[in-house]
Amino acid sequence: MSTAPTPGVTVRDNPAAGRFEILEAGRLSGYTRYDAGEWSVVFTATSLDPGASGLCDRLLAEALEAVGGLGKAVLPECCCVARFIAEHPEYRDLVPEPRRAHYGLE
């Protein structure tokens, strides 16, 4: 799933902070935190400014696409990420099949 570009909105990986960030006009509007391992990335929390809730799909789609591009598995411990994957089954294959039931992704 590729989201349409929004002028002035960018998503970037900030590995030093352990999170993907979404910025509007250069201002941090939200992030999804992760712990990266050798074979997987565990998403642990997502936070967005109240006025930025419409950007959640963009943030999560780009974060999942980046992790998938690395060939790593996704473990969505964050309920926002698990819900996003449930609503966008094109990302379900990023979650290892034996772990999908744990996240409600059967």
N, CA, C and O atoms as a MOPAC input file, in Angstrom:
PM7 MOZYME 1SCF
protein

 N      0.85400 1    -1.17400 1     0.00000 1
 C      0.00000 1     0.00000 1     0.00000 1
 C      0.89000 1     1.22400 1     0.00000 1
 O      1.71900 1     1.39100 1     0.89500 1
 N      0.73500 1     2.03900 1    -0.94600 1
 C      1.49000 1     3.27400 1    -0.98700 1
 C      0.51400 1     4.42700 1    -0.81200 1
 O     -0.47600 1     4.53300 1    -1.53500 1
 N      0.80000 1     5.28000 1     0.14400 1
 C     -0.10000 1     6.39700 1     0.39300 1
 C      0.29100 1     7.56400 1    -0.48800 1
 O      1.46300 1     7.74300 1    -0.82200 1
 N     -0.69500 1     8.35200 1    -0.85900 1
 C     -0.44200 1     9.50800 1    -1.71300 1
 C      0.38900 1    10.53800 1    -0.95300 1
 O      0.13000 1    10.80300 1     0.22100 1
 N      1.37600 1    11.11300 1    -1.61400 1
 C      2.17600 1    12.12300 1    -0.94100 1
 C      1.32300 1    13.32300 1    -0.53800 1
 O      0.45100 1    13.76200 1    -1.28700 1
 N      1.58600 1    13.83100 1     0.63000 1
 C      0.92600 1    15.03100 1     1.11500 1
 C      1.97500 1    16.11700 1     1.17700 1
 O      3.00600 1    15.93000 1     1.82300 1
 N      1.75300 1    17.24000 1     0.53000 1
 C      2.75500 1    18.30300 1     0.55400 1
 C      3.12000 1    18.70100 1     1.98200 1
 O      2.25200 1    18.91600 1     2.82800 1
 N      4.41700 1    18.79300 1     2.22500 1
 C      4.89200 1    19.21200 1     3.53200 1
 C      4.90200 1    18.12500 1     4.58900 1
 O      5.27000 1    18.39200 1     5.73300 1
 N      4.50400 1    16.89000 1     4.23700 1
 C      4.48800 1    15.78700 1     5.19300 1
 C      5.54400 1    14.76600 1     4.77700 1
 O      5.58700 1    14.33500 1     3.62400 1
 N      6.39200 1    14.38700 1     5.72800 1
 C      7.41900 1    13.38200 1     5.46200 1
 C      7.45300 1    12.37500 1     6.60200 1
 O      7.12500 1    12.68900 1     7.74600 1
 N      7.85600 1    11.16600 1     6.26200 1
 C      8.07900 1    10.10800 1     7.24400 1
 C      9.55100 1     9.74900 1     7.15600 1
 O     10.10900 1     9.58900 1     6.07100 1
 N     10.16800 1     9.62700 1     8.33400 1
 C     11.58400 1     9.25800 1     8.34800 1
 C     11.83300 1     8.25300 1     9.46600 1
 O     11.14400 1     8.23300 1    10.48600 1
 N     12.83700 1     7.42600 1     9.23400 1
 C     13.29000 1     6.50500 1    10.26300 1
 C     14.32600 1     7.24900 1    11.10300 1
 O     15.23200 1     7.88100 1    10.56000 1
 N     14.19300 1     7.17400 1    12.40000 1
 C     15.16200 1     7.77000 1    13.31600 1
 C     15.68100 1     6.63300 1    14.19300 1
 O     15.21500 1     6.45000 1    15.31700 1
 N     16.65700 1     5.86100 1    13.67200 1
 C     17.13100 1     4.68900 1    14.41600 1
 C     17.73200 1     5.03600 1    15.77700 1
 O     17.63000 1     4.24200 1    16.71200 1
 N     18.35400 1     6.20200 1    15.90200 1
 C     18.93600 1     6.58700 1    17.18900 1
 C     17.86000 1     6.69700 1    18.26900 1
 O     18.12000 1     6.40200 1    19.43500 1
 N     16.66100 1     7.11600 1    17.89000 1
 C     15.54200 1     7.22700 1    18.83100 1
 C     14.68600 1     5.96400 1    18.83400 1
 O     13.80500 1     5.81900 1    19.68100 1
 N     14.93600 1     5.04200 1    17.89100 1
 C     14.14500 1     3.81300 1    17.80600 1
 C     12.71300 1     4.07400 1    17.40000 1
 O     11.78000 1     3.52500 1    17.98600 1
 N     12.54000 1     4.92600 1    16.38300 1
 C     11.17500 1     5.22000 1    15.96000 1
 C     11.12800 1     5.76100 1    14.53400 1
 O     12.08800 1     6.34600 1    14.03200 1
 N      9.97900 1     5.54300 1    13.90300 1
 C      9.65400 1     6.20800 1    12.64900 1
 C      8.87100 1     7.45200 1    13.04100 1
 O      8.00000 1     7.39900 1    13.90900 1
 N      9.18200 1     8.56000 1    12.40500 1
 C      8.55900 1     9.84000 1    12.74900 1
 C      7.83700 1    10.41600 1    11.54300 1
 O      8.26200 1    10.23700 1    10.40200 1
 N      6.74500 1    11.10700 1    11.81100 1
 C      6.04300 1    11.82700 1    10.75400 1
 C      6.13100 1    13.31600 1    11.08600 1
 O      5.87000 1    13.74300 1    12.21100 1
 N      6.50500 1    14.08200 1    10.07400 1
 C      6.68400 1    15.51700 1    10.25500 1
 C      5.77700 1    16.27900 1     9.30500 1
 O      5.60300 1    15.89300 1     8.15000 1
 N      5.20800 1    17.35700 1     9.80000 1
 C      4.42500 1    18.28600 1     8.98300 1
 C      5.18000 1    19.59900 1     8.97000 1
 O      5.41400 1    20.21000 1    10.01300 1
 N      5.55700 1    20.02400 1     7.77300 1
 C      6.31700 1    21.26800 1     7.61200 1
 C      7.52300 1    21.27800 1     8.54100 1
 O      7.84200 1    22.30300 1     9.14400 1
 N      8.20300 1    20.11400 1     8.65700 1
 C      9.41000 1    20.01200 1     9.47200 1
 C      9.17600 1    19.84800 1    10.96100 1
 O     10.13600 1    19.69900 1    11.71700 1
 N      7.92200 1    19.87200 1    11.40600 1
 C      7.57800 1    19.75100 1    12.83100 1
 C      7.11300 1    18.33000 1    13.13000 1
 O      6.26400 1    17.78500 1    12.42500 1
 N      7.67600 1    17.73200 1    14.18500 1
 C      7.29400 1    16.37700 1    14.57600 1
 C      5.82300 1    16.34400 1    14.97700 1
 O      5.39600 1    17.07000 1    15.87500 1
 N      5.05200 1    15.48800 1    14.29700 1
 C      3.62400 1    15.35800 1    14.58200 1
 C      3.27200 1    14.01700 1    15.20000 1
 O      2.16900 1    13.84200 1    15.71900 1
 N      4.20400 1    13.06500 1    15.14900 1
 C      3.93300 1    11.75800 1    15.72600 1
 C      5.04200 1    10.78200 1    15.41100 1
 O      5.97600 1    11.08100 1    14.66600 1
 N      4.91000 1     9.59300 1    16.00400 1
 C      5.92600 1     8.56000 1    15.78500 1
 C      5.36000 1     7.20100 1    16.13500 1
 O      4.34900 1     7.08400 1    16.82800 1
 N      6.03800 1     6.17100 1    15.63900 1
 C      5.78300 1     4.80800 1    16.07600 1
 C      7.12500 1     4.25200 1    16.52600 1
 O      8.08300 1     4.19100 1    15.75500 1
 N      7.17400 1     3.85000 1    17.78400 1
 C      8.41600 1     3.38200 1    18.40900 1
 C      8.62100 1     1.89800 1    18.10700 1
 O      7.66400 1     1.13100 1    18.00200 1
 N      9.89500 1     1.51200 1    17.97000 1
 C     10.21700 1     0.11600 1    17.68500 1
 C     11.50400 1    -0.31100 1    18.36700 1
 O     12.33900 1     0.51100 1    18.74600 1
 N     11.63800 1    -1.63000 1    18.51200 1
 C     12.88500 1    -2.26500 1    18.94000 1
 C     13.30500 1    -3.16400 1    17.79000 1
 O     12.59600 1    -4.10700 1    17.43900 1
 N     14.44900 1    -2.87400 1    17.20800 1
 C     14.93900 1    -3.64200 1    16.05900 1
 C     15.86900 1    -4.75300 1    16.52800 1
 O     16.79900 1    -4.53200 1    17.30400 1
 N     15.59100 1    -5.94400 1    16.03600 1
 C     16.45100 1    -7.08900 1    16.30300 1
 C     17.06500 1    -7.57700 1    15.01500 1
 O     16.89800 1    -6.97000 1    13.95800 1
 N     17.77000 1    -8.66900 1    15.11400 1
 C     18.45400 1    -9.22300 1    13.94700 1
 C     17.47900 1    -9.67700 1    12.86800 1
 O     17.72600 1    -9.46900 1    11.68000 1
 N     16.37900 1   -10.29300 1    13.27300 1
 C     15.43000 1   -10.84300 1    12.29200 1
 C     14.06400 1   -10.17500 1    12.33200 1
 O     13.23500 1   -10.41000 1    11.45300 1
 N     13.81600 1    -9.34000 1    13.35000 1
 C     12.48600 1    -8.75300 1    13.46000 1
 C     12.53000 1    -7.32900 1    14.00200 1
 O     13.53500 1    -6.87400 1    14.54700 1
 N     11.40700 1    -6.64700 1    13.83200 1
 C     11.20200 1    -5.32100 1    14.40600 1
 C      9.91300 1    -5.39500 1    15.21700 1
 O      8.85300 1    -5.73400 1    14.69300 1
 N     10.02100 1    -5.07100 1    16.50900 1
 C      8.87900 1    -5.08500 1    17.40600 1
 C      8.37800 1    -3.65300 1    17.54000 1
 O      9.08600 1    -2.78700 1    18.05300 1
 N      7.16200 1    -3.40700 1    17.08000 1
 C      6.55800 1    -2.08600 1    17.24100 1
 C      5.90900 1    -2.04900 1    18.62100 1
 O      5.09200 1    -2.90800 1    18.95300 1
 N      6.28000 1    -1.04600 1    19.42500 1
 C      5.85700 1    -1.03300 1    20.82500 1
 C      4.85500 1     0.06200 1    21.18000 1
 O      4.07100 1    -0.11300 1    22.11200 1
 N      4.85900 1     1.16800 1    20.47600 1
 C      3.95000 1     2.27500 1    20.81900 1
 C      3.84700 1     3.23000 1    19.64300 1
 O      4.79200 1     3.39800 1    18.87200 1
 N      2.68500 1     3.85100 1    19.52100 1
 C      2.46700 1     4.87300 1    18.50300 1
 C      1.84600 1     6.07900 1    19.18200 1
 O      0.94300 1     5.94400 1    20.00800 1
 N      2.33500 1     7.25200 1    18.83000 1
 C      1.82600 1     8.48400 1    19.42000 1
 C      1.71200 1     9.54600 1    18.33700 1
 O      2.64000 1     9.75300 1    17.55600 1
 N      0.56300 1    10.21600 1    18.29900 1
 C      0.33800 1    11.29400 1    17.34000 1
 C     -0.24500 1    12.49500 1    18.06200 1
 O     -1.02800 1    12.34700 1    19.00000 1
 N      0.14100 1    13.68500 1    17.62100 1
 C     -0.50100 1    14.89000 1    18.13800 1
 C     -1.98800 1    14.79200 1    17.83000 1
 O     -2.36300 1    14.21900 1    16.80700 1
 N     -2.85200 1    15.34100 1    18.69500 1
 C     -4.30300 1    15.24300 1    18.46300 1
 C     -4.74400 1    15.70000 1    17.06800 1
 O     -5.63600 1    15.07900 1    16.49000 1
 N     -4.17200 1    16.72700 1    16.52600 1
 C     -4.56400 1    17.21100 1    15.20900 1
 C     -3.97300 1    16.42300 1    14.06100 1
 O     -4.28400 1    16.69200 1    12.90100 1
 N     -3.12000 1    15.44900 1    14.36700 1
 C     -2.43200 1    14.69300 1    13.31700 1
 C     -2.98100 1    13.29100 1    13.13500 1
 O     -2.35800 1    12.47700 1    12.45200 1
 N     -4.12500 1    12.98500 1    13.72400 1
 C     -4.64000 1    11.61600 1    13.66700 1
 C     -4.86800 1    11.13200 1    12.23600 1
 O     -4.79500 1     9.93000 1    11.97900 1
 N     -5.13400 1    12.01900 1    11.32600 1
 C     -5.31900 1    11.64100 1     9.93300 1
 C     -4.04500 1    11.16600 1     9.25700 1
 O     -4.09100 1    10.64900 1     8.14100 1
 N     -2.91300 1    11.33500 1     9.91700 1
 C     -1.62500 1    10.93700 1     9.34800 1
 C     -1.17900 1     9.55400 1     9.80100 1
 O     -0.14000 1     9.06400 1     9.35900 1
 N     -1.94600 1     8.92500 1    10.66900 1
 C     -1.54500 1     7.63500 1    11.21800 1
 C     -1.32200 1     6.59100 1    10.12700 1
 O     -0.31000 1     5.89100 1    10.13700 1
 N     -2.26300 1     6.48200 1     9.18700 1
 C     -2.11600 1     5.48900 1     8.11800 1
 C     -0.83800 1     5.71700 1     7.32900 1
 O     -0.13300 1     4.76300 1     7.00100 1
 N     -0.53800 1     6.94800 1     7.02800 1
 C      0.68000 1     7.25500 1     6.26800 1
 C      1.91700 1     6.82500 1     7.05000 1
 O      2.80900 1     6.18100 1     6.49900 1
 N      1.97400 1     7.17800 1     8.32600 1
 C      3.11100 1     6.81700 1     9.16800 1
 C      3.29600 1     5.30700 1     9.22400 1
 O      4.39800 1     4.80500 1     9.00200 1
 N      2.23000 1     4.58600 1     9.51800 1
 C      2.35100 1     3.13700 1     9.67500 1
 C      2.62800 1     2.42900 1     8.36100 1
 O      3.40900 1     1.47800 1     8.32900 1
 N      2.00800 1     2.86700 1     7.28400 1
 C      2.27600 1     2.24800 1     5.98200 1
 C      3.74600 1     2.40100 1     5.59500 1
 O      4.38200 1     1.43800 1     5.16600 1
 N      4.27400 1     3.59100 1     5.74500 1
 C      5.67300 1     3.80300 1     5.35700 1
 C      6.62700 1     3.06300 1     6.28600 1
 O      7.65700 1     2.56100 1     5.83400 1
 N      6.30700 1     2.98600 1     7.56400 1
 C      7.15500 1     2.23900 1     8.49500 1
 C      7.15700 1     0.75400 1     8.15100 1
 O      8.21500 1     0.12400 1     8.12800 1
 N      5.98500 1     0.19500 1     7.88600 1
 C      5.89800 1    -1.22800 1     7.54500 1
 C      6.56800 1    -1.52500 1     6.20800 1
 O      7.21400 1    -2.56300 1     6.05800 1
 N      6.42300 1    -0.63600 1     5.24700 1
 C      7.08600 1    -0.83800 1     3.96100 1
 C      8.60800 1    -0.82100 1     4.13200 1
 O      9.31600 1    -1.60400 1     3.49800 1
 N      9.10000 1     0.06200 1     4.97900 1
 C     10.54900 1     0.13200 1     5.21400 1
 C     11.05500 1    -1.14900 1     5.87300 1
 O     12.08800 1    -1.68500 1     5.47200 1
 N     10.34400 1    -1.63500 1     6.86700 1
 C     10.75500 1    -2.86600 1     7.55000 1
 C     10.66200 1    -4.04900 1     6.59500 1
 O     11.56200 1    -4.88800 1     6.55400 1
 N      9.58200 1    -4.12100 1     5.82900 1
 C      9.45300 1    -5.19200 1     4.84900 1
 C     10.56500 1    -5.16400 1     3.81900 1
 O     11.03300 1    -6.21500 1     3.38000 1
 N     10.99100 1    -3.97100 1     3.43100 1
 C     12.08900 1    -3.82900 1     2.48300 1
 C     13.41000 1    -4.35600 1     3.01800 1
 O     14.30600 1    -4.69200 1     2.24300 1
 N     13.53600 1    -4.42900 1     4.32700 1
 C     14.74400 1    -4.97600 1     4.95300 1
 C     14.67400 1    -6.49100 1     5.09700 1
 O     15.65400 1    -7.13600 1     5.47200 1
 N     13.49300 1    -7.05600 1     4.79300 1
 C     13.31300 1    -8.49500 1     4.91100 1
 C     13.13500 1    -8.96400 1     6.34700 1
 O     13.31900 1   -10.14500 1     6.64200 1
 N     12.77700 1    -8.04900 1     7.24100 1
 C     12.58200 1    -8.41300 1     8.64000 1
 C     11.10900 1    -8.65800 1     8.93000 1
 O     10.22700 1    -8.10500 1     8.27300 1
 N     10.86300 1    -9.49600 1     9.92600 1
 C      9.49600 1    -9.76000 1    10.37500 1
 C      9.03100 1    -8.60600 1    11.25000 1
 O      9.83900 1    -7.87700 1    11.82500 1
 N      7.71900 1    -8.45600 1    11.33900 1
 C      7.09700 1    -7.42900 1    12.17300 1
 C      6.35100 1    -8.11200 1    13.30700 1
 O      5.59800 1    -9.06100 1    13.09200 1
 N      6.57300 1    -7.61300 1    14.52300 1
 C      5.82100 1    -8.06300 1    15.68600 1
 C      5.09600 1    -6.83800 1    16.23200 1
 O      5.70600 1    -5.99300 1    16.88700 1
 N      3.78500 1    -6.74000 1    15.96200 1
 C      3.03500 1    -5.52900 1    16.31400 1
 C      2.50700 1    -5.54900 1    17.75100 1
 O      1.31200 1    -5.75000 1    17.96900 1
 N      3.37900 1    -5.34500 1    18.71500 1
 C      2.95000 1    -5.27700 1    20.11500 1
 C      2.10200 1    -4.03600 1    20.36900 1
 O      1.27000 1    -4.03400 1    21.27600 1
 N      2.29800 1    -2.99000 1    19.58900 1
 C      1.47800 1    -1.78200 1    19.67900 1
 C      0.11300 1    -2.08900 1    19.06400 1
 O      0.02800 1    -2.56600 1    17.93200 1
 N     -0.95600 1    -1.81300 1    19.82000 1
 C     -2.29900 1    -2.12900 1    19.31800 1
 C     -2.64500 1    -1.33100 1    18.06300 1
 O     -3.41200 1    -1.81100 1    17.22700 1
 N     -2.09800 1    -0.12900 1    17.91400 1
 C     -2.35900 1     0.67000 1    16.70300 1
 C     -1.78500 1    -0.01400 1    15.46900 1
 O     -2.42400 1    -0.05000 1    14.41800 1
 N     -0.58500 1    -0.55300 1    15.60200 1
 C      0.05700 1    -1.23000 1    14.47300 1
 C     -0.67300 1    -2.52800 1    14.16400 1
 O     -0.90200 1    -2.84500 1    12.99700 1
 N     -1.04300 1    -3.28300 1    15.19600 1
 C     -1.78600 1    -4.53400 1    14.97000 1
 C     -3.11100 1    -4.24700 1    14.27200 1
 O     -3.48600 1    -4.95500 1    13.33800 1
 N     -3.81800 1    -3.21700 1    14.71800 1
 C     -5.10400 1    -2.85400 1    14.11000 1
 C     -4.90500 1    -2.41800 1    12.65600 1
 O     -5.70100 1    -2.77600 1    11.78800 1
 N     -3.85400 1    -1.65200 1    12.39100 1
 C     -3.57300 1    -1.21300 1    11.02700 1
 C     -3.33800 1    -2.41500 1    10.11900 1
 O     -3.86600 1    -2.47300 1     9.00900 1
 N     -2.55100 1    -3.36600 1    10.59100 1
 C     -2.28500 1    -4.56800 1     9.78200 1
 C     -3.57500 1    -5.35600 1     9.56800 1
 O     -3.80400 1    -5.87200 1     8.47400 1
 N     -4.40700 1    -5.45300 1    10.57900 1
 C     -5.68800 1    -6.16400 1    10.42900 1
 C     -6.56400 1    -5.49800 1     9.37000 1
 O     -7.27400 1    -6.17600 1     8.62800 1
 N     -6.50900 1    -4.17700 1     9.30500 1
 C     -7.31500 1    -3.42800 1     8.33200 1
 C     -6.67600 1    -3.36700 1     6.94800 1
 O     -7.34600 1    -3.02200 1     5.97500 1
 N     -5.39700 1    -3.69500 1     6.84800 1
 C     -4.65100 1    -3.65700 1     5.58400 1
 C     -3.92600 1    -4.99300 1     5.41200 1
 O     -2.73000 1    -5.09200 1     5.68200 1
 N     -4.65100 1    -6.01600 1     4.96300 1
 C     -4.08600 1    -7.36700 1     4.91400 1
 C     -2.85800 1    -7.51200 1     4.02300 1
 O     -2.16900 1    -8.53000 1     4.09000 1
 N     -2.57500 1    -6.52400 1     3.20100 1
 C     -1.37200 1    -6.60800 1     2.36800 1
 C     -0.09500 1    -6.60300 1     3.22200 1
 O      0.97900 1    -6.93700 1     2.72200 1
 N     -0.20200 1    -6.23100 1     4.49300 1
 C      0.95000 1    -6.23100 1     5.39200 1
 C      0.99100 1    -7.45800 1     6.30200 1
 O      1.95100 1    -7.63500 1     7.05200 1
 N     -0.02000 1    -8.29400 1     6.24600 1
 C     -0.10200 1    -9.44100 1     7.15700 1
 C      1.07300 1   -10.39300 1     7.00700 1
 O      1.51700 1   -10.98100 1     7.99300 1
 N      1.58700 1   -10.55500 1     5.78800 1
 C      2.70400 1   -11.47500 1     5.57900 1
 C      3.98100 1   -11.03200 1     6.28100 1
 O      4.91300 1   -11.82600 1     6.41400 1
 N      4.04400 1    -9.78400 1     6.73100 1
 C      5.21100 1    -9.33100 1     7.48400 1
 C      5.25500 1    -9.95500 1     8.88200 1
 O      6.32000 1   -10.06300 1     9.49000 1
 N      4.09000 1   -10.36100 1     9.38000 1
 C      3.99700 1   -10.98800 1    10.70000 1
 C      4.15800 1   -12.49100 1    10.51600 1
 O      3.42800 1   -13.08600 1     9.72300 1
 N      5.10000 1   -13.12900 1    11.22900 1
 C      5.28700 1   -14.57800 1    11.07100 1
 C      3.97900 1   -15.33100 1    11.33200 1
 O      3.26500 1   -15.04400 1    12.29400 1
 N      3.68500 1   -16.27800 1    10.47900 1
 C      2.42100 1   -17.01000 1    10.54100 1
 C      2.14200 1   -17.57900 1    11.93700 1
 O      1.01000 1   -17.46600 1    12.40800 1
 N      3.11600 1   -18.18000 1    12.61300 1
 C      2.81700 1   -18.72300 1    13.94700 1
 C      2.44400 1   -17.65700 1    14.98800 1
 O      1.87600 1   -17.99200 1    16.02800 1
 N      2.74800 1   -16.40000 1    14.72900 1
 C      2.46400 1   -15.32500 1    15.68800 1
 C      1.19600 1   -14.53300 1    15.34900 1
 O      0.75700 1   -13.70400 1    16.14700 1
 N      0.61300 1   -14.77500 1    14.19400 1
 C     -0.54400 1   -13.97400 1    13.76200 1
 C     -1.73200 1   -14.09200 1    14.70200 1
 O     -2.38800 1   -13.08900 1    14.98300 1
 N     -2.02400 1   -15.26700 1    15.18900 1
 C     -3.17000 1   -15.44500 1    16.08400 1
 C     -2.98900 1   -14.61400 1    17.35100 1
 O     -3.95300 1   -14.05100 1    17.86900 1
 N     -1.77800 1   -14.54000 1    17.84100 1
 C     -1.49200 1   -13.74500 1    19.04900 1
 C     -1.91100 1   -12.28800 1    18.86400 1
 O     -2.35200 1   -11.64300 1    19.81500 1
 N     -1.77600 1   -11.77300 1    17.65000 1
 C     -2.10700 1   -10.37700 1    17.34700 1
 C     -3.49300 1   -10.21000 1    16.70800 1
 O     -3.85900 1    -9.11200 1    16.28800 1
 N     -4.24700 1   -11.28900 1    16.63800 1
 C     -5.58800 1   -11.22600 1    16.05200 1
 C     -5.56900 1   -11.06600 1    14.54700 1
 O     -6.45300 1   -10.42700 1    13.97700 1
 N     -4.55900 1   -11.64800 1    13.89400 1
 C     -4.37000 1   -11.47200 1    12.45700 1
 C     -4.55100 1   -12.77800 1    11.68100 1
 O     -3.88300 1   -12.99500 1    10.67000 1
 N     -5.42500 1   -13.62200 1    12.13600 1
 C     -5.63700 1   -14.90600 1    11.44800 1
 C     -6.40300 1   -14.71400 1    10.17000 1
 O     -6.67300 1   -15.68400 1     9.46100 1

